[in-house]
Amino acid sequence: MHSSLPYHFYVYVDNSYLGPEMPSGFTEGILHGIFCKSGQLMLTHVQLQTGAHWSGLPLSALYHNKVNDKLNYVQPWGCMGTEITTNYFPYLDGLSGKVLKENYLFRHTGIIVDWNDGFSRYPQEHKPLSLLALEQGNFALLPNNYFKIYDKHFTEELNEANVNLKKYKRGEVVYWE
């Protein structure tokens, strides 16, 4: 249920998530871990600058800059499984992209997989989630069919392959050999 992130992030925590008596604004922190319970949003472990260690903040409480642009589209559904794995893929680290539904721009930071449930057994339901640092200052946790990644050395915006993008279907084949 708990996992360390491959590396930590310096974040700003919206004070309204820390208590009703808190003044408006932010408290600086270090995001270093995550955890989940089936059906609930992914929650975080954050070391606050005050010395307090806070467990249980949703991604919507954290920002990688002080823009504080409240977005509702940071995690489209709750956790599916009771076990999570975080992965760092050096190739994806720092690549930019665009969230398809909302046209938000982002920087890719890593992959989180929640599994060990009835859904993750089926290829079409297995959903690795990417932790994206959105241009608006928010973090988002989205499946890979919700965004496009740009590699200036490889991907092209207008080409024949891009026309086929909407024709892609989720893989439903279980490969044994």
C-alpha positions as CSV (number, residue, x, y, z in Angstrom):
1,M,0.0,0.0,0.0
2,H,3.0,2.4,0.5
3,S,5.8,3.1,-1.9
4,S,8.8,5.5,-2.0
5,L,9.0,7.6,-5.1
6,P,12.2,7.1,-7.2
7,Y,13.3,10.6,-6.1
8,H,11.7,13.4,-4.1
9,F,10.0,16.6,-5.2
10,Y,10.1,20.0,-3.5
11,V,6.5,21.0,-3.2
12,Y,4.1,23.7,-1.9
13,V,1.2,22.3,0.2
14,D,-2.0,24.3,0.1
15,N,-2.5,25.2,3.8
16,S,-6.3,24.6,3.6
17,Y,-5.5,20.9,3.6
18,L,-3.4,21.2,6.9
19,G,-6.2,22.4,9.1
20,P,-9.1,24.9,9.4
21,E,-7.1,27.4,11.5
22,M,-4.3,27.6,9.0
23,P,-3.7,31.0,7.2
24,S,-4.2,31.0,3.5
25,G,-1.1,30.2,1.5
26,F,1.4,27.4,1.3
27,T,3.8,25.4,3.5
28,E,6.9,24.1,1.8
29,G,7.5,20.4,1.8
30,I,9.2,17.4,0.3
31,L,7.0,14.8,-1.5
32,H,8.8,11.4,-1.1
33,G,6.2,8.7,-1.0
34,I,2.7,7.6,-1.9
35,F,0.0,5.1,-0.7
36,C,-3.4,4.0,-1.8
37,K,-6.5,2.2,-0.7
38,S,-8.8,0.7,-3.3
39,G,-11.4,3.2,-4.6
40,Q,-9.7,6.2,-3.0
41,L,-7.4,8.8,-4.5
42,M,-3.7,8.3,-4.4
43,L,-2.4,9.9,-1.2
44,T,1.1,11.2,-0.4
45,H,3.8,11.3,2.3
46,V,5.2,14.8,2.7
47,Q,7.9,16.1,5.0
48,L,6.8,19.6,5.9
49,Q,9.3,22.4,6.4
50,T,7.9,22.8,9.9
51,G,9.3,19.4,10.8
52,A,6.0,17.6,10.7
53,H,5.7,14.5,8.5
54,W,2.2,14.5,6.9
55,S,0.7,11.3,5.5
56,G,-2.6,11.4,3.6
57,L,-2.5,14.5,1.4
58,P,-4.1,14.1,-2.0
59,L,-2.2,15.2,-5.1
60,S,-4.6,18.1,-5.4
61,A,-3.1,19.6,-2.2
62,L,0.4,19.8,-3.7
63,Y,2.0,22.1,-6.3
64,H,5.5,22.2,-7.8
65,N,5.2,26.0,-7.9
66,K,3.0,28.6,-6.2
67,V,0.6,29.1,-9.1
68,N,-2.3,27.5,-7.1
69,D,-4.5,26.9,-10.1
70,K,-7.1,24.5,-8.7
71,L,-7.8,21.8,-11.3
72,N,-10.3,19.0,-10.9
73,Y,-8.7,16.8,-13.6
74,V,-5.6,15.6,-11.6
75,Q,-6.7,11.9,-11.1
76,P,-9.7,10.7,-13.1
77,W,-10.4,7.7,-10.8
78,G,-9.3,6.2,-7.5
79,C,-6.8,3.5,-6.9
80,M,-7.7,0.1,-8.3
81,G,-5.4,-2.2,-6.4
82,T,-4.0,-2.5,-2.9
83,E,-0.3,-2.7,-4.0
84,I,1.6,0.0,-5.8
85,T,4.9,0.1,-7.5
86,T,6.8,3.3,-8.6
87,N,9.1,3.2,-11.5
88,Y,11.6,5.6,-12.9
89,F,12.2,5.4,-16.6
90,P,15.2,7.7,-17.4
91,Y,14.0,8.1,-21.0
92,L,10.7,9.7,-20.0
93,D,12.1,11.9,-17.2
94,G,11.6,15.5,-18.1
95,L,9.9,14.9,-21.5
96,S,7.1,17.4,-22.2
97,G,3.7,16.6,-23.4
98,K,0.1,17.5,-23.5
99,V,-3.0,16.2,-21.7
100,L,-5.4,15.4,-24.5
101,K,-8.7,16.2,-22.9
102,E,-7.7,19.5,-21.3
103,N,-4.7,20.6,-23.4
104,Y,-2.6,21.1,-20.3
105,L,1.1,21.0,-20.9
106,F,3.3,18.9,-18.6
107,R,6.7,17.4,-17.7
108,H,6.8,13.7,-17.2
109,T,8.3,12.5,-13.8
110,G,7.6,8.8,-13.4
111,I,5.3,5.9,-13.5
112,I,3.1,4.5,-10.7
113,V,1.3,1.2,-11.0
114,D,-1.5,0.1,-8.7
115,W,-2.2,-3.6,-8.9
116,N,-3.2,-6.8,-7.2
117,D,-6.8,-6.5,-7.8
118,G,-9.5,-8.0,-10.1
119,F,-8.8,-5.4,-12.8
120,S,-5.1,-5.6,-13.1
121,R,-5.3,-9.2,-14.3
122,Y,-6.8,-8.1,-17.6
123,P,-4.6,-6.3,-20.1
124,Q,-7.3,-3.8,-21.1
125,E,-7.8,-2.8,-17.5
126,H,-4.1,-2.6,-16.4
127,K,-3.4,1.1,-16.1
128,P,0.1,2.3,-15.3
129,L,-0.3,5.9,-14.2
130,S,2.2,8.7,-15.0
131,L,3.0,11.3,-12.5
132,L,2.9,14.6,-14.5
133,A,4.0,18.0,-13.4
134,L,1.5,20.3,-15.1
135,E,2.4,23.7,-16.4
136,Q,-0.3,25.2,-14.1
137,G,1.7,24.0,-11.0
138,N,-0.4,21.0,-10.2
139,F,0.6,17.3,-10.3
140,A,-1.6,14.9,-12.2
141,L,-1.8,11.1,-12.1
142,L,-3.0,9.9,-15.5
143,P,-3.1,6.7,-17.6
144,N,-1.0,6.8,-20.7
145,N,-4.0,7.0,-23.1
146,Y,-4.9,10.5,-21.6
147,F,-1.8,12.3,-22.9
148,K,0.9,12.6,-25.6
149,I,4.6,12.8,-25.0
150,Y,6.9,14.8,-27.2
151,D,10.5,13.9,-27.9
152,K,11.8,16.6,-30.2
153,H,14.3,14.1,-31.7
154,F,11.7,11.5,-32.5
155,T,8.0,12.5,-32.4
156,E,6.4,14.7,-35.0
157,E,3.2,16.6,-34.5
158,L,1.9,16.3,-38.1
159,N,2.6,13.0,-39.8
160,E,0.8,9.9,-41.0
161,A,1.2,8.1,-37.6
162,N,-0.5,10.9,-35.8
163,V,-3.6,10.4,-37.9
164,N,-3.8,6.9,-36.6
165,L,-3.6,7.9,-33.0
166,K,-7.4,7.8,-32.5
167,K,-7.5,4.3,-33.9
168,Y,-5.4,2.8,-31.1
169,K,-7.3,0.4,-28.9
170,R,-6.3,-1.0,-25.6
171,G,-4.4,-4.3,-25.7
172,E,-6.6,-7.2,-24.7
173,V,-4.2,-10.0,-25.6
174,V,-2.5,-12.0,-22.8
175,Y,0.9,-13.0,-24.1
176,W,2.4,-16.3,-22.8
177,E,5.2,-17.0,-25.1
